[in-house]
Amino acid sequence: MIDRCAFGPKPLLTVDEALARIRSAIDPIQETETVPLTAALGRILARPVYAAVNVPGDNNAAMDGYAFASREVASGHEVALRCVGTSWAGRPFQGLLAAGECVRIFTGAVVPKQADSVLMQEQARVDGPLVHFPAQVKAKQNVRMAGEDVRQGGLVCAYPKTLTPIGLSLLAAAGIAEVPVLRPIKIAFFSTGDELVALGQTLATGQIYDSNRYLLMGLLADNAYTVIDGGVIADDKDGLEAKLVEASRYCDAIITTGGASVGEADYIREILQRCGQVDFWKIAMKPGKPLAFGKIGAGYFFGLPGNPGAVFATFQHLVVPALRQLAGLSAKQPLRVRATCTSALKKAPGRQEFQAGILSQDAAGEFFVGSAGQQGSHLLATLHKANCHIVLPSECQGVQLGEQVIVEPFSVFI
């Protein structure tokens, strides 16, 4: 395929081809630091972590009831055992169980060493100090064995892995107070263009409010990133070059919006040729065909289009995988599901499209998706109503009502 609007007759790159080029160019960071668990949420583990203790630490009761030795019920008949004490969570029974004895026990409490089973309290009949056990009691039931979740010295968390609330809980249970993590990657982002005006100012004819910075500010909200809002850079060659070079001195990545389309790129290309090594690509995707990628100093540079729908699409499908790799994570495919389309979709063949859609799920778990409205890379209101991208392959020539399509949800909540 030839792009007639590109810089000469260059073929359009597919999304996968662009991703492959970006991945081959990026070297992940290596620097690490040690942080307490309270500061580790969302950070990327730098080394494997091993358990300091067994989890659970002792054999303990899975429910409230009576702890006993299975040999006491081996006959298969109803038996009565004398209750000689209680084991509470945090306050275990201190005595020794003799033949014909049991103890009252509560969930999470340590099972006495002489016992190996727990009868749930609903199955027991209590008559004073005697506890009557029904016939055919199952032996070795309702006991959580020491180390059955994690063994002392065993692997708790492999790496690299983003630490989640569940991961932090597991690490805490295993006695880990602090963890080695990769340092956050430093990212600066800018908007470019004379037409951009800050909120609170009055718009003149031809001016627009800078919305892309607020979009990127939210998209970059991640504990694995340290983010610097560079503001708006006017269409001034010296000023733009100075800002980009300055950012490259302290950032691992630089993201700009605007300046990647045909007319603008001639201008920004001249600057980047002086201060960096940047390629301008035309990608077979809609929205988001123009993209610039390369390096300015030691910082990787991503020049995104100016329209917010294109910013969002290129960020999700090209920048996110790159930042994950730079931060030390392995490549992952975005979640995709099949859904029945509830509206006809227009599409011309030639480019992979990411149309804004509204995904829903019925009581039976079936997915349905419809268009979020008029499609256009400048239409923020449509994107705001959407909760997914409908992914249409390059060869697709439209979708009829009731056809199956591939969908990428923006969130796990729909």
Buried (B, 14 or more C-beta within 10 A) or exposed (E): EEBEEBEEEEEBBBBEBBBEBBEEBBEBBEEBEEBEBEEBBBBBBBBEBBBBBBBBEBBBBBBBBBBBBBEBBEEEEEBBBEBBBBBEEEEBBEEEBEEBBBBBBBBBBBBBEBBBBBBBBEEBEEEEEBBEBEEEBEEEBBBBBBBEBBBBEEEBBEBBBBBEEEBBEBBEBBBBEBBBBBBBBBBBBBBBBEBBBEEEEEEEEEBEBBBBBBBBEEBBEBBBBBBBEBEBBEBEEEEBBBBBBEBBEEBBBBBBBBBBBBEBBEEBBEBBEEBBEBBBBBBBBBBBBBBBBBBBBEBBBBBBBBBBBBBBBBBBBBBBBBBBBBBBBEEEEEEEBEBBBBBEBEBEEBBBBBBBBBBBEEEEEEBBBBBBBEBBBEBBEBBEBBBBBBBBEBEBEEBEEEEEBBBBBBEEEB
